[in-house]
Amino acid sequence: MIPGFPDAQPVAGLIGGLMIGVAAAIMLLGLGRIAGVSGLAARATGLSQGGAPRSVAIAFIIGLPLGALVVALLSGGVPASYPAPVLLIVAGLIVGYGTRLGSGCTSGHGVCGVSRLSRRSLTATALFMGSGFATVAILRLAGLL
């Protein structure tokens, strides 16, 4: 048990992180493309013409929820609670806008860009992590979390 984090599962986190790293490396080494989910989603839906082949983007995007489903079925699921649906919708729209504004998402910048020491990704990651910390603090002060 980790003090202050009674529900932490560091081994599961390590395994998940390794799997994400391997998937990103396969994408980069195999196709020469960054495994950023927003870019792959844009390519899969036809919003973007550049990037990975569309079939690869579609397979990647379909694999995300299917992988989560397999883990949920094998592990019995993970208890979760969510804020009000309106808050989720607003947050999703803001995140979508931010991915376009920042030329990528947390997976593209945070996993792939930081590992390549990209200045743009290091800056983007610092900004979105700081924004996340500030948002949680504000929502807790407002009693919404």
C-alpha positions as a Markdown table, in Angstrom:
| # | Residue | x | y | z |
|---|---|---|---|---|
| 1 | Met | 0.0 | 0.0 | 0.0 |
| 2 | Ile | 1.2 | 3.5 | -0.8 |
| 3 | Pro | 0.6 | 6.0 | 2.0 |
| 4 | Gly | -2.1 | 8.5 | 1.0 |
| 5 | Phe | -3.2 | 6.3 | -1.9 |
| 6 | Pro | -4.9 | 3.2 | -0.4 |
| 7 | Asp | -6.4 | 2.2 | -3.8 |
| 8 | Ala | -3.2 | 2.6 | -5.8 |
| 9 | Gln | -2.2 | -0.4 | -8.0 |
| 10 | Pro | 1.4 | 0.4 | -9.0 |
| 11 | Val | 2.0 | -3.0 | -10.7 |
| 12 | Ala | -1.1 | -2.6 | -12.9 |
| 13 | Gly | 0.0 | 1.0 | -13.6 |
| 14 | Leu | 3.5 | -0.2 | -14.5 |
| 15 | Ile | 2.2 | -2.9 | -16.8 |
| 16 | Gly | -0.2 | -0.4 | -18.5 |
| 17 | Gly | 2.5 | 2.1 | -18.9 |
| 18 | Leu | 4.8 | -0.5 | -20.5 |
| 19 | Met | 2.0 | -1.5 | -22.9 |
| 20 | Ile | 1.4 | 2.1 | -23.9 |
| 21 | Gly | 5.1 | 2.6 | -24.5 |
| 22 | Val | 5.4 | -0.5 | -26.6 |
| 23 | Ala | 2.4 | 0.4 | -28.7 |
| 24 | Ala | 3.8 | 3.9 | -29.2 |
| 25 | Ala | 7.2 | 2.5 | -30.2 |
| 26 | Ile | 5.7 | 0.0 | -32.6 |
| 27 | Met | 3.7 | 2.8 | -34.3 |
| 28 | Leu | 6.8 | 5.1 | -34.5 |
| 29 | Leu | 9.3 | 2.4 | -35.6 |
| 30 | Gly | 6.8 | 0.5 | -37.8 |
| 31 | Leu | 5.0 | 3.3 | -39.5 |
| 32 | Gly | 7.1 | 6.4 | -38.7 |
| 33 | Arg | 4.0 | 8.0 | -37.1 |
| 34 | Ile | 3.2 | 9.3 | -33.7 |
| 35 | Ala | 0.6 | 7.4 | -31.8 |
| 36 | Gly | -1.5 | 10.4 | -30.8 |
| 37 | Val | -5.1 | 9.5 | -30.3 |
| 38 | Ser | -6.5 | 12.8 | -31.5 |
| 39 | Gly | -4.6 | 12.6 | -34.8 |
| 40 | Leu | -5.6 | 9.0 | -35.3 |
| 41 | Ala | -9.2 | 9.8 | -34.4 |
| 42 | Ala | -9.2 | 12.6 | -37.0 |
| 43 | Arg | -7.7 | 10.3 | -39.6 |
| 44 | Ala | -10.1 | 7.5 | -38.8 |
| 45 | Thr | -13.2 | 9.8 | -39.1 |
| 46 | Gly | -11.9 | 11.4 | -42.3 |
| 47 | Leu | -11.3 | 14.8 | -40.7 |
| 48 | Ser | -7.6 | 14.6 | -41.6 |
| 49 | Gln | -6.0 | 13.4 | -44.7 |
| 50 | Gly | -2.4 | 13.1 | -43.3 |
| 51 | Gly | -0.9 | 10.7 | -40.9 |
| 52 | Ala | -1.2 | 7.0 | -40.6 |
| 53 | Pro | -3.1 | 5.0 | -43.2 |
| 54 | Arg | -6.8 | 5.2 | -42.5 |
| 55 | Ser | -7.1 | 1.5 | -41.9 |
| 56 | Val | -4.4 | 1.6 | -39.2 |
| 57 | Ala | -6.1 | 4.7 | -37.6 |
| 58 | Ile | -9.5 | 2.9 | -37.6 |
| 59 | Ala | -8.0 | -0.3 | -36.0 |
| 60 | Phe | -6.2 | 1.8 | -33.4 |
| 61 | Ile | -9.4 | 3.8 | -32.4 |
| 62 | Ile | -11.6 | 0.6 | -32.3 |
| 63 | Gly | -8.9 | -1.1 | -30.3 |
| 64 | Leu | -9.0 | 1.5 | -27.5 |
| 65 | Pro | -12.5 | 0.7 | -26.2 |
| 66 | Leu | -12.2 | -3.0 | -27.0 |
| 67 | Gly | -9.0 | -3.2 | -25.0 |
| 68 | Ala | -10.8 | -1.5 | -22.1 |
| 69 | Leu | -13.7 | -3.9 | -22.4 |
| 70 | Val | -11.4 | -7.0 | -22.3 |
| 71 | Val | -9.7 | -5.7 | -19.2 |
| 72 | Ala | -13.1 | -4.9 | -17.6 |
| 73 | Leu | -14.3 | -8.4 | -18.3 |
| 74 | Leu | -11.2 | -10.1 | -17.1 |
| 75 | Ser | -10.8 | -8.0 | -13.9 |
| 76 | Gly | -14.5 | -7.6 | -13.0 |
| 77 | Gly | -14.4 | -3.9 | -13.8 |
| 78 | Val | -13.2 | -0.9 | -11.9 |
| 79 | Pro | -15.6 | 1.1 | -9.8 |
| 80 | Ala | -15.9 | 4.7 | -11.1 |
| 81 | Ser | -18.0 | 7.8 | -10.5 |
| 82 | Tyr | -18.4 | 10.7 | -12.9 |
| 83 | Pro | -19.5 | 14.3 | -12.5 |
| 84 | Ala | -22.7 | 15.6 | -14.0 |
| 85 | Pro | -23.2 | 14.8 | -17.7 |
| 86 | Val | -23.2 | 18.6 | -18.6 |
| 87 | Leu | -19.8 | 19.0 | -17.0 |
| 88 | Leu | -18.5 | 16.0 | -19.0 |
| 89 | Ile | -19.8 | 17.4 | -22.2 |
| 90 | Val | -18.3 | 20.9 | -21.6 |
| 91 | Ala | -15.0 | 19.3 | -20.5 |
| 92 | Gly | -14.9 | 17.1 | -23.7 |
| 93 | Leu | -15.5 | 20.1 | -25.9 |
| 94 | Ile | -12.8 | 22.1 | -24.2 |
| 95 | Val | -10.4 | 19.2 | -24.5 |
| 96 | Gly | -11.2 | 18.7 | -28.2 |
| 97 | Tyr | -10.6 | 22.4 | -28.8 |
| 98 | Gly | -7.3 | 22.2 | -26.9 |
| 99 | Thr | -6.1 | 19.3 | -28.9 |
| 100 | Arg | -6.6 | 21.2 | -32.1 |
| 101 | Leu | -5.1 | 24.4 | -30.6 |
| 102 | Gly | -2.1 | 22.5 | -29.3 |
| 103 | Ser | -1.6 | 20.4 | -32.4 |
| 104 | Gly | -2.1 | 17.2 | -30.4 |
| 105 | Cys | -3.4 | 15.5 | -27.4 |
| 106 | Thr | -2.0 | 14.0 | -24.1 |
| 107 | Ser | -1.0 | 10.8 | -25.8 |
| 108 | Gly | 0.8 | 12.5 | -28.7 |
| 109 | His | 2.5 | 15.1 | -26.7 |
| 110 | Gly | 2.7 | 13.5 | -23.2 |
| 111 | Val | 3.8 | 10.0 | -24.3 |
| 112 | Cys | 5.4 | 10.3 | -27.7 |
| 113 | Gly | 6.6 | 13.9 | -27.8 |
| 114 | Val | 8.1 | 14.0 | -24.3 |
| 115 | Ser | 10.0 | 10.7 | -24.9 |
| 116 | Arg | 11.5 | 12.4 | -28.0 |
| 117 | Leu | 12.3 | 15.5 | -25.9 |
| 118 | Ser | 10.2 | 17.7 | -28.3 |
| 119 | Arg | 10.2 | 21.3 | -27.0 |
| 120 | Arg | 6.7 | 21.8 | -28.2 |
| 121 | Ser | 5.5 | 18.6 | -26.4 |
| 122 | Leu | 7.4 | 19.4 | -23.2 |
| 123 | Thr | 5.6 | 22.8 | -23.2 |
| 124 | Ala | 2.2 | 21.4 | -24.1 |
| 125 | Thr | 2.5 | 18.7 | -21.4 |
| 126 | Ala | 3.5 | 21.2 | -18.7 |
| 127 | Leu | 0.5 | 23.4 | -19.7 |
| 128 | Phe | -2.1 | 20.6 | -19.8 |
| 129 | Met | -0.9 | 19.1 | -16.6 |
| 130 | Gly | -0.9 | 22.5 | -14.9 |
| 131 | Ser | -4.4 | 23.2 | -16.3 |
| 132 | Gly | -5.6 | 19.8 | -15.0 |
| 133 | Phe | -4.2 | 20.5 | -11.5 |
| 134 | Ala | -5.8 | 23.9 | -11.4 |
| 135 | Thr | -9.2 | 22.6 | -12.7 |
| 136 | Val | -9.3 | 19.9 | -10.0 |
| 137 | Ala | -8.4 | 22.5 | -7.3 |
| 138 | Ile | -11.1 | 24.9 | -8.5 |
| 139 | Leu | -13.8 | 22.2 | -8.8 |
| 140 | Arg | -12.9 | 20.9 | -5.3 |
| 141 | Leu | -13.2 | 24.5 | -3.9 |
| 142 | Ala | -16.5 | 24.9 | -5.6 |
| 143 | Gly | -17.7 | 21.6 | -4.1 |
| 144 | Leu | -18.2 | 19.9 | -7.5 |
| 145 | Leu | -15.7 | 17.1 | -6.9 |
